[in-house]
C-alpha cells in the first residue's frame, strides 16, 4: 500500500483559554475540548494525589478516576465539593467551588446570547424568504410564459441579483454564527494508508 499525505481540516484548540474550552465542551459535548482542558491540569492533580496517597500507581489511578467522575457531571454547575479546613485539598475545593460559580454565571450569559441569536436567525430567515420568493416567481414565468429576449434578459438579471443578495446574506449568517471564525482551524498534513 502506498502512503499519501493528505490535508485534513483539524481544529487547533490548544490556543483556546480554559473558559473557551469549557464553553465549547458544554455547547458541543465534544470530549476533545474537555480532554485538552484536563490535560492542562493533570500534572497538578497528579502532584496533589501523589502527595496525599504516597504511591505513584494509586495517584495515577486517582487522576483517572477524577476524570471519569468529572466528565458526566461537568454540565452540572451546582456541584459543590468540601472546602472546610486549611489543607491544600480544602483550598482546591474552595477554588473549584469558585470556578463552578463563575462557570454558572458564564452559562447564564451565554443563554441570553443564545436567545438573541435565535431572534436574529428568525429575522434572517425572513430576509432570505423574500429574494427566494422573487426568484421562484421569475423562474416560473420564464418556464411558462413566452417572453421577448429583452424581457428574458431582465428576468434573468433580476434572478442573478437576488441570488447575489442571498449569497451576501448567507455569508453574514455564517459570520454571525461563528462558522467563519479564523484562527480556530488549520490544515495539517496527515499520513493516510491508501
N, C-alpha and C positions, 0 to 999 in steps of 0.2 A: 504494500500500500504506500502511496506517495503522501508525503506530508506537505501541507499547504498552509501558508499564513493568510488568515482571513481577518478582516476588521469587523469587530462586533461593537455595538452600542452598549457601553457599560457606564453605570453611574459612578461618579467619583465622589464617594460620601466621606472620605477621610478628612476632608477640609470643613465639613459641617460642624457647627457647635453642638454641644451636648443637648441644648434646648431644641435645635433644629432636628437632630436625630430622633429625639423623643417625640416631637410633633409628627415627623414623617412616619414613625412607627405606629403611633396611635391612629393616624389617618388611614394608613395603608395596611397595617398588620404584617408588613414585610419584616421578618425577623433579621434580615441583613442589617437594618438600621439599629435594632436593639443589640445585635451582636457586635457591631462597631463600637457602640457606647459601652457595652460591658467589657470589651477587650481593653478599653482605656483604663478601667479600674481594677482589672484582675490583679495586677501586682499589689495594689493597696489592700484589696480583700485577702489575697493570699498572705501577705505580711501580717495582717491582723489575725487571721486564723492560725498561722504558724506560731505567733507569739503566745496565743492562748492554748492551743492544742499541743504544742511542743512536738509535733510529729508531721513530717512532710506529706506522707500519704493521706493522713486524716485531714490535713489542711487543704490538699488538692481536692479531696472528696467533698469537703465542706463548701469550697468555692463552687464546685459543680452543682451541689445541692442548692446553694443560694440562687444560681442561675435558673435551675429548673423550677424552684419555688416562686421566683420573682416574675418570670415571663408571663404566666397566666394571670397574675394579679396586677400587672403593670397598668392596665386601663382603669383600675380602681384606685383613685387618688385619695380615698378615705382611709387608706392603710395607715395605721399608727404603730410604731414599734416602741418598746420600752426605752425610756430615756432618763430614768431616775438614776441618781448616783453621780460619782465623779470619775468613773472608769473611762477608758478610751472607748469601750463599747457603748456606754451611755452617750458619749459625745457623738459617736457615729449615729446613734439613734436620734439624737436631737437634730443633727444635720439632715438626716433622712426625712424627719417629720417636717422640717422647714422646706425641704425640697418638694415634698408632696403638696404642701400648701401653695407654693409658687406654681407648680405644675397645674394644680386645680384652677388657680387664677388665670393661667395662660389658656387652659381649655375653655374657660368661660368666655374669654376674649375671642378665641377662635370660633366659638359658636356664634357670636354676634357677627363676626366677619362672614361666616358661612351663610347666615341668613341674608346679609346684604348681597352676597354673591348670587344667591338664588333669585333675589328680586332683579338683579342686573341681568341674569340669564333669561328671565322671563321677558324683560324688555327687549333684549337682543333677539329672542325668538320672534317677537312681534316685528322687529325691524327686518328680519330675514324673510318673513312671510310676504311682505309687500312686494319686493322685487321678484320673488318666486311666482307669485300670482300673475304679475305682468308678463313674465317670461312664458308661462304656460299659455296665457291668452294670446300672445303674439305667435307662439309656435302653432297653436291650434288654428289660428287664422291663416298662417302660411300653408298649413296642411290641407285646409278645407276650402279656402276661397282663392279664386284666380285673381292675382294682383299684377299690376303693371311692374316691370323690372324696377322702376324708381321706387314704388311703394314697397316692394320686396326688400330693396336695399335699406329703406328707412326702418322697416320692421326688424331686419337682421342687425342693423346698427343699434337699435334700442335694446334688443336681446343681449348683444355684446356688452353694452354699457351697464345693464343690470347685472350681468354675470361678473363684471369687474367690481361693481359695488358689493356683490355678495362675497367676492374674494377678499376685499378690504375688510368687510365686517367679520369674516371668519378669522382673519389674521388678528384683528383686535380681540376677538373672543379668546383665541389661543393665548395671546399675551396676558389677558386678564386672568385666565385660569392658571397661568404659570407654566403652560406647556411650551412656551417659547423662552423659558429661562435659560440664561447662559451660565457656563461655569459649573453646572451640576453634572454634566455628562461629557465624556470624551471617547474617542475611538482608540482602542488599544489592539495591538496585534495579538492574536491567539492561534496557537498551533492546533490544527484540526486534522484528524486522520480521515482520508478520503478513500 
